[in-house]
Amino acid sequence: MEVHSPNRSTIALAAAGALASTGTAYLGVRNLLTGQADHARQVIPKAWETPPRADGVYTSAGGPVRWRREMAVDLNLMVFGDSTATGYGCRSADDVPGVLLARALAEESGQRIRLSTKAIVGATSKGLSGQVDAMFVAGPPPDAAVIMIGANDITALNAIGPSARRLGGAVRRLRASGAVVIVGTCPDFGVITAIPHPLRWVARTRGQRLARAQTAAVRTAGGIPVPLADLLTQEFVREPEKMFSADGYHPSAHGYALAAKQLLPALFAALDNPTSAAAHELAPATAAAGPVRTRLRSMTRLQRRPAPVVVPAG
């Protein structure tokens, strides 16, 4: 998995720029927001660490086992996106969201699940096309793809509409290649206490707008959006010291486990009926693991897709 170190987290500074660029903020307000941005930039550290390496083949007996070309697997799961998709902030590979998803699939189906991570720390929606390109170069497309993206589009001040359209384009390419696609939309910046108000409100508002645009784009492209901001905010507000990693920005192992718990029902449902994956709109996955297990056990096999098709960007 290729990892690039991103620029210093500039959530607050980006939000200040967004507000100032509207032309509606008075000079005094802009100065206030810029000062808050400087403070937040000192509090939120630069991301230098390498996320745990977790790729390999998972079975009900454990894993990972290093994948080799001659090794047969039942389902290929790929993860695309940014630092949250890589599990940045986790201390153990066991806590990475892709691993949690792969192990759940393996344990409930009894099949061999290959996990491949294409996500890159610091990525925005502008990098998704390159991640999909790299996937096509490296080998066949996945049977299932999970994308987690959006936070860096906010900090980079990328426009909302184009960011959502770029995500939709990646989903469309993966769906055309035969994969089912699950997307965790932009998280809630309102839970990051390192950003003071009113700056936190600005970042949160932009994040909410992006999440709504992402949801529409993903549905149109044939994927399944999972509104992580709506589903995770309450827990992050209630127990921030538990849900955040040491940097106060990326999730902790507990936070990633909660996110994976919300993604799993959509992933299981899509694999249960891959030809109509976009039709699955699921309720929050609170304690509803029972029906999911029942569905997987009732499957004689994880449905296989047709021969892969390489879909060029654009």
N, C-alpha and C positions, 0 to 999 in steps of 0.2 A: 504494500500500500504506500503510495507516494504521499508525503506530508510536506507542506510548506508552512513556514511560520508566518502568521499574518502580521499586519501592522498593529501597533498598540491599540487596544480596544478603545474606540472613540464613540461610544454610544451617545454620550451626553453631547459631545462636540457636534456630532452629526445632527442631533435633534435641534441644537441651537441654530445650526446653519439652515436647517429646514424651515424653522420659524422665521428667521431673519429674511430668507429668500422670498417669503410671501409678500414682503413689503408692508405687513400689517403690524409689525412690532415696533415699538418706539425704541430709540437708542438706549434708554435706560434699561429696558427689558432685555435687549440684546446683550448689553454689558453684563447683566445679572446672569443670563444663561451661559455666556462665555466663561464667566468666573466659575460657575458650577461645573462646566465642562472640564476646566483645568483641574478642579478638585477631583472629579470622578476619574479622570484619566490617571491620576496618581494612585487612586485607590484600586482600580481594576488593573491587574498586572498584565504584561505582555505574555502571549501564549508561546512558550518555547518548548515545552515538553512534548515528547512523542506519545501519542495514544497507545494503549496496549495493543499488540498485534494479536489478532484473534481469528484470522482466516484459517480455513481447513474444513474437514469433513466431520460432522457431528452425527452421532447415532444415539439410540436410546441407552446404550451402554456408556456413553460419555463422549470424549473428544476434547479438543480437535485432533484429528489425524491429518498429517500433511497430505494435501491433495497432489496426486500425480496424474499425468495425462491418461495413463492406462487404467486408472481407478474409475470404476462405475459408481455413479450416484443416482439417486432417485429424483432429486430436486435441487436446482441451482438457485440459491438466494443471493441477490446482490444488493448492496447498500450504497446509495449515492447521497451527495449533499455536502454539508459543512462539518464543523467540529463536533456538533451534537450527534451527527451520524457516525462519527468515528469513535464516540465514547470519550472524548477529551474530558479529563477530570477524574476518570476512573483510575484506580490503582491496580486493579486486577482485570485481566481479560474476561474473567467470568461475569463481570458487571457491564460489559459493553452491550449496547442495545441489540446489535446484530447477533451477538451470541445468545442473548436471551430469546430472541425470535427463533433462531436456528434450533436451539435446544428444545424449545416448546414444540416446534414442528416435529422434531425427531422423536421426542418422548410420546407425543400423542398419536403419531402415525406409525411408529416403529420403522421408519425409513431413514435412508442415508441422505443427509442434507449438507450440501456444500455451501459454505459462506464465503463470499468474496466482497471485500470492501473497496469501493472506488472513490469514496468520499475523501475530501481534502480539507484540512483545517484552514479556516479563513475563506473558504469558497463562497461566492455569491451565485446567483442564478446565471450570471454570465459564464461561469465555469461548468455548468451542467452539460452543455453540448460537448465540451472536451472530455468530460468523464464518460459520457456515452460513446464517444468516438474511441476512447481507449478501450472500452469494453469490447467493441466490435473487433478491434485489432488483436486483442489478447485471446479471443476465443468466441464461442457461441454465446448468444444472448441468454439472460437468465429465464427461468420459469416464473420467478417472482422478484419484483424489485421494490425496495423501500427507499423513499427519498425524504430527507429532513433538511429543509432549506428556508432561508428567509431573514434570519437575524442580521446577517452581514449585509444584506441589501438595504436594511434600514440604516446601519452604521455607515455605509458607504454612500448614502443619499442617492441610491439608484431609484429611478422613477418607478412608481407603483405599477402602472400598466405594463410597461415593457418587462419588468421583473416577472410578473405573473405570466405574461405571454411566453417568456423564455422557459419557464417551468412547464407550461402546457406543451411546448414543443418537445421537450425531453420526454414527457409522459407519452406523447403521441408516437414518438419514435420507438419507445420501448413496447408500447401496446401493439404497434404494427409488426414488431418482431416476434410477437407471440407471448410476451410476458404480462402477467397481472401486475398492476402498479398501485402501491399504497403511498400516500404522501402525508407526512406530518407537517402541517402548515405553520406559519410564523408564530413563535412563542410570544408570551406576554411580557413586555418590558416593564410593566407596572410592578412586577414582583422583585425587581432588582433594586434593593434599597441603597446600593452604592450611588445610584443616580438620585439626586435631590429633586424635590418639587420646586418649580413647575416643569423642570426639564424632563422628569420622568413621565409626566402626563403627555408631553409632546411626543416622546419616543413611543409610548404606549399607543397613542392615537394613530401614528403612522403604521405601527405594527398591526393594529386591528384592521386598518384599511388594506394592507397587503394580504393579510390572512383571508379576507373576504374575496379579494381579487384572485388569489391563488385557488380558493375553493371553486370558483366559477370556471377557471381555466382548466383545472384538473378534471372536473366533471365533463367538460366539453371534450377533452382529449381522451376520455374513456378510463380514467383512473378513479381511485377512491380517496377523497380528502378526509383527513382525520384532524379536527380542530383542537390541536394540543393546547392552545391558549385557554380555550373554554374548559377543557377537561382537567388541566393540571393546576390552574391558578389557585384554587382554594387550598390545595395541599401545600403549595409553595408559600402561600401567605401564612398558613397556620404553623408550619414548622420549617422556617427558612434555614435554620442551622442544620437541619437534617437533610433537606432537599438540595442544598447547594454544596458544591465542592469548596475547597479552601480559597479559591479566588473570588468567591461570592458572585460569580457570573455563570459559569458552566454548572450543569447539574452534578450532583453526587451520585454514588451508586444507587441510593434510594430514589433519587429523581429519575434516573434512567430506567429503573425498574418500573416506576409508575408510568412513564412514557411507553415502554414496551407493552405494558398491560393494556393500554388504550389502542395500540396498533394491532395487537394480535387478533381480535375478533374480525376486523376488516380483512386482514391477511388470510385467515382461515376461510372466511366467507368467499373471498375471491377465488381461492384455490378450489373450493367446493363447486363453483360454477364460473370458470374463467371466461366463458363466452359472453357473459353478461355482468362482468365485474362492476361496471359503473352503476349498476342498478342497486348495489348494496350500500345502503346508508344506515349505519348502525348507531344505536344509542350508546352512551358512555359505558365503558366496560368496568363497572364497579366490581361486583362480585359475581359476574355472569360467566365464570369459567366453565360451569357445568354444561350448558348447552353447546359450548364450543367443543368440549371434549366429546360429547355425544355425537356431534356432527362429524368429527374426525374419525372416531371409531367406526362410524357407519360407512365410511368410505373404504371401498375395497382397495383403492390405490389413489395416490395423488394424480389427478388428471394430467395427462401429458399434452402439450401443445403441438401444433404442426411443425414442420421443418422451419428453422429460423430464417428470417429474412433480414438482410442488412439494410437499414433505412438511413440514407444520408441526411445530414442536417439541412434544414430549409426545404 
